[in-house]
Amino acid sequence: MFENLTDRLSRTLQNLRGQGRLSETNIRESLREVRMALLEADVALPVVKDFIEAVRVKAMGQEVIASLSPGQALIKVVNDELVSIMGEAHDKLDLQRKPPVIVLMAGLQGAGKTTTVAKLARRLSEVDKKSVMVASADVYRPAAIDQLKTLAAEVGADFFPSDNQQKPVAIARDAVAAARRSGADILILDTAGRLAIDQQMMDEIRAIHDEVNPAETLFVVDSMTGQDAAATAKAFNDALPLSGVVLTKTDGDARGGAALSVRHITGKPIKFIGSGEKTDALEAFHPDRIASRILGMGDILSLVEQAQEKVDHDKAEKLARKVKRGKGFDLEDLRDQFTQMENMGGLGSLIDKLPGMGSGVAQAMQNPAHARQMKSMVAIIDSMTPLERRKPEVINGSRKRRVAQGSGTQIQDVNRLLKQHKQMQRMMKKMGSKGGMANMMRGMKGKLPPGMSF
């Protein structure tokens, strides 16, 4: 998300960094570029107008004009205004109620509502350590109930059975009673969507809301619809007392207009963003961190949190001890690294959160070819014997043919993997030696892609 906006803003603000002083003229020219960047990102026009005016007023203030580093001061103003329009701080779910705490999900058909129910159930279970029940009151979409049943089993949530012969309000009432009996901490209710907003849908969701009195009413919206997402959220907010918004499919949205428009137009916070089909692909929405990403300054805090949640710390410590003792970095270790990276959303997701990388590098790493290549390398390692993984030097020509055949790859692919492993092995050896990290950094100088530096 935000690749196009990041590119445009980074170029504009970079030009200001080198200038000794700011004038009304170069501020006006820069803000014209910022305005164009926001409009191209499909940010709603009222949001663009308010944003540009707020930045202009602050940029012409003495603390920016008279600053020793006016370019940096202006970047701070832009960063602060981005945070402001997206909501200042992360709004957590209100879970401080008598169980079961009820979360009602609303939205249009195709926005990813049912998948988001499963993602949220998994997050509440794994991060917040809550017992979660899910139920579907969508009696219109074929197999909607079965889809939620399958996803509930995948994420380890209790599933309340319903069928399309029942009334949605009755399903909701019975689900609350079942959650209470089972001692569930949280009940997430999935509701029916429509291809467009209609009165019947609104009346039905309002009736469900009145029946169960949820602690949270979340509007799920496809971020790729841009400023239409904000308009749809406003229509739902006029009909329902929404408590927050979940933006889905952000991995397919290079513009980011929805994230910058929703809060300003609806007055409701974005609570989560979803990025992919996997049930762990749901992030808490932190406006300050997102603003930092938009301006190409990375998001180290989210990266650290992601590592804490998803990295196998026992394996990481085992590898660290192994490297420190100077033991070899074998193919089992390499496979573990690929798996850990995949668990954290892939290389593109990691690079997107690192400062100074630039969106071009992150975008290149998001290429599906990189994910396919990583899966291919894991398949090659899986096709080896335990001995071959521990001692790659024993892999001769006939073994390479067998491994390539077993993994559905070519001998060249096996050779490429072995070469990459050897390079990583050398790197790990340097890290394990005295002054290893410094030596490794010196050795890598000039070998890094553009935008990467230490």
Secondary structure by P-SEA (a helix, b strand, c coil): caaaaaaaaaaaaaaacccccccaaaaaaaaaaaaaaaaaacccaaaaaaaaaaaaaaaacccccccccaaaaaaaaaaaaaaaaaccccccccccccccbbbbbbbccccaaaaaaaaaaaaaaaccbbbbbbbbccccccaaaaaaaaaaaaabbbbbbbcccccaaaaaaaaaaaaaaacccbbbbbbbbcccccaaaaaaaaaaaaaccccbbbbbbccccaaaaaaaaaaaaaaccccbbbbcccccccccccccccccccccccccccccccccccccccaaaaaaaaaccccaaaaaaaaacccaaaaaaaaaaaaaacccccaaaaaaaaaaaaaaccaaaaaaacccccaaaaaaaacaaaaaaaaaaaaaaaacccccccccccccaaaaaaaaaaacccaaaaaaaaaaaaaaaaaaaaaaccaaaaaaaaaacccccccccc
